[in-house]
Amino acid sequence: MLEVEIDKDSGFCFGVVTAIESAERELGKTDTLYCLGDIVHNSLEVERLQSQGLRTIGHEEFAALHGKTVLLRAHGEPPSTYATAKRNRINIIDATCPVVLRLQRKIHKCYKETSSRNTQLVIYGKKGHAEVNGLVGQTDGTAIVIEKVGDLDRLDFNRDIVLFSQTTKSLDGFREIVGEIERRRSGGIRFDYYDTICRQVANRLPNIKKFASSHDWIYFVAGGKSSNGRMLFEECLKANPNSFFISEAKEITSPLPAGIRRVGVCGATSTPKWLMEEVAERIRAINRNFYTIDL
Ligand code: SF4
């Protein structure tokens, strides 16, 4: 008998759910709504919303718009985006996640308080990621972005350091960076750090490891652009070597190998529930002739 289970902890975090609800609410009133950047790193969900009138634009196109309505996604934006909107009389629907917004304010406050003291403000995150750009924008572009321990050579360990994290980074990676700065800073140098990692993502790591190891076979569903998806998939793979990354149901083309009984379907914070349901249905359909399916 084949069992197919969808991980109840996978799927959109509340920040993404709220942004999509805001878009759908607005699209109920208007034919076209602009969104600055992909609303979520999942092309199928973006296509679904595009069919309702959502138009994804980049910063260049945004700067050329006048008098339109533009949704800002959960990742948040730097102050320069709001300044452009004001200049061009663009109506903003701000769907910045409240967790990101709090972090932006915290970084801005810290920057104002420490910039005259020559303190280095450091962000552990992915260079060029939209959320990180929004955070760096709170410091007039002066924050130093660190992706890994190797980047720490860019810091001056004879000057004070304050460290923050992008909300979606791993806790282990953050702890490693903290440990390394502690080890290398000169005596008398102040080092303050703030664990600003969102638990909506951090808690998924232990959950997904447990889910992956309790199944014979895993289909991990996420868009190719989702960094959170790549990171969670790596954990699945460590917990269960029979883990496979797919972006849509049609990528499953053959029945499961003999002996597989428990199949798990899970995904990233950017994976829609409807897509995981499609994948589960596809698994059942393809394996129907080979197994008794437990629904
Ligand atoms: S991962 Fe956390 S901080 Fe990021 S959008 Fe989702 S809820 Fe907000």
Residues whose N, C-alpha, C, O or C-beta is under 5 A from the ligand:
A	BS01	SF4	C13 F14 G15 V16 A74 C97 V99 V100 T167 C198 Q200 V201
